[in-house]
Amino acid sequence: MYSKDALLREYQEEIQQLRTLLETQKAHVPPSRRHSILDLEEEKAKIRQEYEAELQKLRQSYESEQQSCQRLQADVQTLKHHYEKNLERVDTEMEPDLQAANGENKLSLEQQETLARYETF
């Protein structure tokens, strides 16, 4: 069995070997690769900013369309009210003429009935 000191020495040697291996690997990593992590973070930030800007544009466009739709509905209601008011005005102006024409028709019907009675004699 190993003594505690021997195990401790063995672990320290293994730790040193791993550190050396890690340093060797770092030395072999090209500088472009070291910077690639930073570049990726920058690219992510840039994409996030573009996304947020596009999202803001879409929100503004949506709100503008909503406002435009509301204005259109108000314009349609105004036009409808104007149409109904003018139609009512025309009906009011034409009413005496229509009543007179209906009255003439009634007289002529009465006249026709009277004539029809005299013709049967």
PALUM-943235 format. One record per residue (C-alpha): residue number from 1; residue in one letter; x, y, z. Coordinates in steps of 0.5 Angstrom, whole numbers, plus 500, padded with zeros to 3 digits. Example, Ala and Ser with C-alpha at 12.3 -4.5 7.8 and 13.67 -1.06 7.14 Angstrom:
BEGIN
TIMAR  seq  type  east  north   up
TIMAR    1     A   525    491  516
TIMAR    2     S   527    498  514
This chain:
BEGIN
TIMAR  seq  type  east  north   up
TIMAR    1     M   500    500  500
TIMAR    2     Y   502    507  499
TIMAR    3     S   504    512  504
TIMAR    4     K   500    518  504
TIMAR    5     D   506    522  503
TIMAR    6     A   508    518  496
TIMAR    7     L   500    519  494
TIMAR    8     L   501    526  495
TIMAR    9     R   507    526  491
TIMAR   10     E   504    523  486
TIMAR   11     Y   498    527  485
TIMAR   12     Q   503    533  485
TIMAR   13     E   507    530  479
TIMAR   14     E   500    529  476
TIMAR   15     I   498    536  477
TIMAR   16     Q   504    539  474
TIMAR   17     Q   504    534  468
TIMAR   18     L   497    537  467
TIMAR   19     R   499    544  468
TIMAR   20     T   505    543  463
TIMAR   21     L   500    540  458
TIMAR   22     L   495    545  458
TIMAR   23     E   500    551  457
TIMAR   24     T   503    547  451
TIMAR   25     Q   496    547  448
TIMAR   26     K   495    554  449
TIMAR   27     A   502    555  446
TIMAR   28     H   499    551  440
TIMAR   29     V   493    555  439
TIMAR   30     P   493    560  434
TIMAR   31     P   492    567  436
TIMAR   32     S   486    568  431
TIMAR   33     R   483    562  435
TIMAR   34     R   484    566  442
TIMAR   35     H   481    572  439
TIMAR   36     S   475    568  436
TIMAR   37     I   471    567  442
TIMAR   38     L   472    575  443
TIMAR   39     D   469    575  436
TIMAR   40     L   464    571  437
TIMAR   41     E   461    575  443
TIMAR   42     E   462    581  439
TIMAR   43     E   458    578  433
TIMAR   44     K   452    576  438
TIMAR   45     A   452    583  441
TIMAR   46     K   451    585  434
TIMAR   47     I   446    580  432
TIMAR   48     R   442    582  438
TIMAR   49     Q   442    589  437
TIMAR   50     E   440    588  430
TIMAR   51     Y   434    584  432
TIMAR   52     E   432    589  437
TIMAR   53     A   433    595  432
TIMAR   54     E   428    591  427
TIMAR   55     L   423    589  433
TIMAR   56     Q   423    596  435
TIMAR   57     K   421    598  427
TIMAR   58     L   416    593  427
TIMAR   59     R   413    595  433
TIMAR   60     Q   413    602  430
TIMAR   61     S   410    600  424
TIMAR   62     Y   404    596  427
TIMAR   63     E   403    602  432
TIMAR   64     S   402    606  426
TIMAR   65     E   398    601  422
TIMAR   66     Q   393    601  428
TIMAR   67     Q   393    609  428
TIMAR   68     S   392    609  421
TIMAR   69     C   386    604  421
TIMAR   70     Q   383    608  427
TIMAR   71     R   383    614  423
TIMAR   72     L   380    610  417
TIMAR   73     Q   374    608  421
TIMAR   74     A   373    615  424
TIMAR   75     D   373    617  416
TIMAR   76     V   368    612  414
TIMAR   77     Q   364    614  420
TIMAR   78     T   364    621  418
TIMAR   79     L   363    620  411
TIMAR   80     K   357    615  413
TIMAR   81     H   354    621  417
TIMAR   82     H   355    626  412
TIMAR   83     Y   351    621  407
TIMAR   84     E   345    620  411
TIMAR   85     K   345    627  413
TIMAR   86     N   345    629  406
TIMAR   87     L   340    624  404
TIMAR   88     E   335    626  410
TIMAR   89     R   336    633  407
TIMAR   90     V   334    631  400
TIMAR   91     D   328    627  403
TIMAR   92     T   326    633  407
TIMAR   93     E   326    638  401
TIMAR   94     M   323    633  396
TIMAR   95     E   317    631  401
TIMAR   96     P   312    637  399
TIMAR   97     D   313    635  391
TIMAR   98     L   312    627  393
TIMAR   99     Q   306    629  397
TIMAR  100     A   303    634  391
TIMAR  101     A   305    628  386
TIMAR  102     N   301    623  390
TIMAR  103     G   295    628  391
TIMAR  104     E   295    629  384
TIMAR  105     N   295    621  383
TIMAR  106     K   289    621  388
TIMAR  107     L   285    626  384
TIMAR  108     S   286    623  378
TIMAR  109     L   284    616  381
TIMAR  110     E   278    619  383
TIMAR  111     Q   277    622  377
TIMAR  112     Q   278    616  373
TIMAR  113     E   273    612  378
TIMAR  114     T   268    618  377
TIMAR  115     L   268    617  370
TIMAR  116     A   268    610  370
TIMAR  117     R   261    611  374
TIMAR  118     Y   258    615  369
TIMAR  119     E   261    611  363
TIMAR  120     T   257    605  366
TIMAR  121     F   250    609  365
